[in-house]
Amino acid sequence: MHVHSKRWEMAQDIERIYWKKDFFRESEFKELLSKYSKVFGEVESRYGFSRDTKILDLGCGATCPSVLFTRGVKYGVDPLAKEFLEKDREKLSGKIRLLTGSGENIPFADGFFDVVLCRNALDHMDNVDQVMREIKRVVKDKGLVILSIYTYTPFITFLKKTSEVIPFLRNVEHPFTFTPVGFGAFCRRFFETLEERVVFEGTSSVDYGKEDVEMTEPLLHKIFAWSNRRIFMNKWFLRELMVVCRKK
């Protein structure tokens, strides 16, 4: 049984604040729709989802990305599931079964799921290797694993990883950072990769494809973005990368 760090507990406190804001939840769901409604439709058709397909939505948040799949029985696991607002529970009622849990300790038996989805949550985890082992445990042999995460250019990834050793610069909620190539290699350590797809590409430090949210760009971030573009000649700053895998 994994025991979470104090940093992880602090991150959950921050998440609680955000998920209680109406504009944040509404914006997150609009963003989800714009990025994934078509993509998930293609995935469920290509890989033969049925009405009986068991889908785990890991780190689902109150938006629960798996509800965009038109087929399957969905289960959502999130550390804050019990704290979702009543209006969110009403919206999700009948669409997904919510349980409290973490990626390091998934509360299901071995081989329970046909599909595991984890969208924009792996970089929030406490022990990402343990999470991948847990995903591998709960998905069936030849089961599908869909992993989506924000990835960055090598220069920006270097800066983010460097900030981890400087306490006042550390992003408490995001302990892990990957380049697209690095994330692909990480996934292949645990699963067989079937396809990779860039779902969204942003050109600045505040360009995450958010809907109805204006994000301020601090001067230091502007300098990093300028260096990324002008010195390192990267036309992009971040890529939301989806990797579809199969359990070996």
C-alpha positions in Angstrom: 0.0 0.0 0.0 1.5 3.3 -1.1 1.7 6.1 1.5 1.4 9.5 -0.1 3.9 12.3 0.5 3.2 15.6 2.2 3.6 17.3 -1.2 0.8 15.2 -2.7 -1.4 16.1 0.2 -0.7 19.8 -0.4 -1.5 19.4 -4.0 -4.9 17.9 -3.1 -5.6 20.9 -1.0 -5.0 23.1 -4.0 -7.1 20.9 -6.2 -10.0 21.2 -3.7 -10.0 25.0 -4.1 -10.1 24.9 -7.9 -12.8 22.2 -8.3 -15.2 24.3 -6.1 -15.1 27.2 -8.6 -18.0 27.1 -11.1 -16.1 28.8 -13.9 -13.1 26.4 -13.6 -15.2 23.3 -13.8 -17.3 24.7 -16.7 -14.1 25.8 -18.6 -12.5 22.4 -18.0 -15.5 20.6 -19.5 -15.6 22.9 -22.5 -12.0 22.3 -23.1 -12.5 18.5 -22.8 -15.3 18.6 -25.4 -13.3 20.7 -27.9 -10.2 18.5 -27.7 -11.5 15.0 -27.2 -15.1 14.5 -28.4 -14.0 13.6 -31.9 -10.8 11.8 -30.8 -12.6 9.5 -28.3 -15.2 8.7 -30.9 -12.5 7.5 -33.3 -10.8 5.5 -30.5 -13.9 3.6 -29.4 -14.7 2.7 -33.0 -11.2 1.7 -33.9 -10.7 -0.5 -30.9 -14.2 -2.0 -30.8 -15.7 -0.7 -27.6 -19.1 -2.3 -26.7 -21.8 -1.5 -24.2 -20.2 -4.0 -21.8 -16.6 -2.6 -22.1 -15.4 -1.8 -18.6 -13.6 1.6 -18.5 -11.6 3.1 -15.7 -11.3 6.9 -15.7 -8.2 7.4 -13.4 -7.8 10.8 -11.9 -11.1 11.7 -13.5 -11.8 15.0 -11.7 -15.3 16.4 -11.8 -15.3 16.5 -15.6 -14.8 12.7 -16.0 -13.3 12.5 -19.6 -14.6 8.9 -20.1 -18.2 10.2 -20.3 -17.4 11.3 -23.8 -17.3 7.6 -24.8 -20.7 6.6 -26.1 -20.2 3.0 -25.2 -19.0 1.1 -22.1 -19.5 1.0 -18.3 -17.5 3.7 -16.7 -15.8 3.9 -13.3 -14.1 7.1 -12.1 -11.4 7.1 -9.4 -10.2 10.3 -7.9 -8.7 11.3 -4.5 -11.4 14.0 -4.2 -14.4 12.0 -5.5 -16.3 12.4 -2.3 -15.9 16.2 -2.4 -17.3 16.8 -5.8 -20.2 19.3 -5.6 -23.8 18.0 -5.7 -24.4 19.7 -9.0 -21.5 17.7 -10.5 -22.9 14.4 -9.0 -26.3 15.1 -10.5 -24.7 15.8 -14.0 -22.7 12.6 -13.8 -25.5 10.4 -12.3 -26.1 7.3 -14.4 -23.0 8.0 -16.6 -20.2 6.9 -14.3 -19.7 5.3 -10.9 -17.4 7.4 -8.8 -15.0 6.0 -6.2 -12.4 7.6 -3.9 -8.9 6.4 -4.6 -5.5 7.2 -6.1 -3.4 6.0 -9.0 -0.9 4.4 -6.6 -3.7 2.4 -4.9 -6.4 1.7 -7.4 -9.4 0.1 -5.5 -10.1 -2.7 -8.0 -9.2 -6.3 -8.5 -6.5 -7.6 -10.9 -7.7 -7.6 -14.6 -11.0 -5.9 -13.9 -11.0 -3.4 -16.7 -11.0 -3.7 -20.5 -9.8 0.0 -20.8 -8.0 2.4 -18.6 -8.1 6.1 -19.4 -5.9 8.7 -17.6 -6.1 12.1 -19.1 -4.0 15.0 -17.7 -3.4 13.3 -14.4 -0.1 11.3 -14.6 2.0 14.4 -14.0 0.0 15.1 -10.8 0.8 11.7 -9.3 3.0 11.0 -6.3 4.8 8.0 -7.8 4.2 7.7 -11.5 6.0 4.3 -11.9 3.8 2.8 -9.2 0.7 4.3 -11.0 1.7 2.5 -14.2 2.2 -0.7 -12.4 -1.3 -0.4 -10.9 -2.8 0.4 -14.3 -1.1 -2.7 -15.6 -2.5 -4.7 -12.7 -6.1 -3.7 -13.1 -6.3 -3.9 -16.9 -7.0 -7.2 -18.6 -4.5 -9.0 -20.8 -4.5 -7.3 -24.2 -6.5 -4.5 -22.5 -6.4 -0.9 -23.8 -4.6 1.9 -21.9 -5.1 5.5 -23.0 -2.7 8.0 -21.5 -2.8 11.7 -22.2 -0.5 14.4 -20.7 1.0 17.8 -21.4 4.5 17.4 -22.8 7.0 20.2 -23.5 10.0 21.0 -25.7 13.4 19.7 -24.3 14.3 23.3 -23.2 11.1 23.8 -21.3 11.3 20.3 -19.8 14.8 21.1 -18.6 13.6 24.3 -16.9 10.7 22.5 -15.3 12.9 19.7 -14.0 15.5 22.2 -12.7 12.7 24.0 -10.8 12.1 20.8 -8.9 15.3 21.3 -7.0 14.6 25.0 -6.2 11.8 24.9 -3.6 10.3 28.4 -4.2 10.1 27.7 -8.0 8.6 24.2 -7.6 5.1 23.5 -9.0 3.6 21.5 -6.2 0.8 20.0 -8.3 3.0 18.8 -11.1 6.0 16.7 -9.9 6.7 15.1 -13.3 7.5 16.7 -16.7 8.1 14.9 -20.1 9.0 15.7 -23.6 6.9 14.0 -26.3 9.7 11.6 -27.0 10.4 11.0 -23.3 6.7 10.3 -22.6 6.5 7.8 -25.5 9.5 6.0 -24.1 8.1 6.0 -20.6 4.8 4.4 -21.9 6.8 1.7 -23.7 8.4 0.6 -20.5 5.1 -0.8 -19.4 2.9 -1.3 -22.4 2.9 -1.9 -26.2 2.3 1.4 -28.0 -0.4 1.3 -30.7 -0.5 5.0 -31.6 0.4 8.5 -30.6 -1.5 11.6 -31.3 -1.0 15.3 -30.6 -4.4 16.5 -29.4 -3.4 20.1 -28.9 -0.3 22.3 -29.5 0.3 25.6 -27.7 2.9 28.2 -28.6 3.3 30.1 -25.3 3.5 29.3 -21.5 -0.3 30.1 -21.1 -1.5 28.4 -24.3 -3.1 25.2 -23.0 -6.3 25.3 -25.0 -8.3 26.5 -22.0 -11.8 27.8 -22.7 -13.2 31.1 -21.3 -10.2 31.5 -19.1 -7.6 34.3 -19.4 -4.2 33.3 -18.0 -1.6 35.9 -17.2 1.9 35.3 -18.4 4.6 36.3 -15.9 7.7 38.1 -17.3 9.9 35.2 -16.5 7.6 32.9 -18.5 7.7 35.3 -21.4 11.4 35.2 -21.4 11.4 31.4 -21.3 8.9 31.3 -24.2 10.9 33.8 -26.2 14.1 31.7 -25.7 12.3 28.5 -26.6 11.1 30.1 -29.9 14.0 32.4 -30.9 17.1 30.6 -29.5 16.0 27.0 -29.6 13.9 27.5 -32.7 10.8 25.6 -31.4 7.5 26.7 -33.0 5.6 25.1 -30.1 5.8 25.3 -26.3 3.7 22.4 -25.2 1.9 19.5 -26.8 -1.0 17.6 -25.2 0.0 14.1 -26.3 -2.3 11.0 -26.3 -0.7 7.6 -26.3 -2.9 4.5 -26.9 -1.3 1.3 -25.6 -2.1 -2.3 -25.1 -1.1 -4.5 -22.1 1.6 -6.9 -23.4 
